[in-house]
Each structure stands twice: as structure tokens, then as C-alpha cells.
């Protein structure tokens, strides 16, 4: 069976325009962005990257650091060895069994880019699909919290960066 290969590169204006047009079904609609989010996606300090497949099609995006954190989560100010990871897959690609390879490519990129020892993700409690994909790659639940503002429940997961896959 052929495993999809993903490439990660800096996000472009066209990518940002495409990403803000993606609309997710409820309850996943919390992940839908709008045109007002374009400056955030394009700000290099926010560390957003495009993810493309073998056909050079945009299939998702990721971010690292502050932009990947959810307000209300348990984060220590000085954690240079931990990289927070945020991911988003294009709605038409979800449910095709690509999650594990997609996330693995992001983690490989982050390991090379940031020389981290540990990864952390914050996932909405209802998003069992995403939780399963990260757990298949060795992430373990470490904390749960209510997001600041609306109280939505989130779960934090962590794993060592040195794990393979």
C-alpha cells in the first residue's frame, strides 16, 4: 500500500486565501477561518506552514508555538524543550485515513526545525478523530481544561519528540 508523502513549506498569500475559504461542518466549524485571519496566517512570527501532497496540492496547514496554544490551557512560560503543535486538514481530505501520515510529517518537520524534545497538542474534547490520530503516534493525555471565553472543553496530549512515526 502506498503511503502519502507530505511536504511542508512556508505559507503563501494564495494558501492563506484558500485556507480561509475552507468551511467545516458543525461541530468542526470552530476550525473555520475567515478573511480577517489572513494577516495572522502570513505573519512569519506565528510560524504557519502549508502542507502539500505529492501532487503539490494544498491539503492542510500547521503552526507551532504560541499560535498552537488554546487560551486556558496549562502552559508554563519557560518551556524551551516543548513545542506546541496546531494542525488543520483541508475538509475534503478528512476521513481518508491520512491523519497518521499527515501528523507524522508535521512532527518530523518540527523536530528538524525546532530541535525540540517534546510535543504538545490541545484538542477539542469532541474531536475524537484527531485525538485518535495523535494517540496512534504515541501522544498521551496530560491535562484537560475549559477554553477561556466560551468554556469549550479541551484535552492536552504530549509525547517525546524522539519517538519514531
Number of C-alpha atoms within 10 A of each C-alpha: 3 4 7 11 13 22 18 19 13 14 20 15 12 9 20 23 15 14 26 16 13 16 17 15 10 9 9 13 11 11 13 16 16 13 12 9 13 19 12 14 26 18 11 12 12 16 18 26 24 23 26 18 15 10 8 10 12 20 20 21 25 24 21 23 16 16 17 20 21 21 13 16 18 14 14 8 6 7 9 12 13 21 25 22 21 22 19 19 20 16 16 11 12 13 9 7 10 15 19 16 17 24 23 17 19 22 21 14 15 21 17 9 9 13 14 16 15 18 21 25 25 24 22 20 16 14 13 11 12 18 21 14 19 22 15 13 17 17 20 17 17 14 13 18 19 17 15 12 8 7 10 13 16 21 19 23 21 21 20 16 21 13 12 10 14
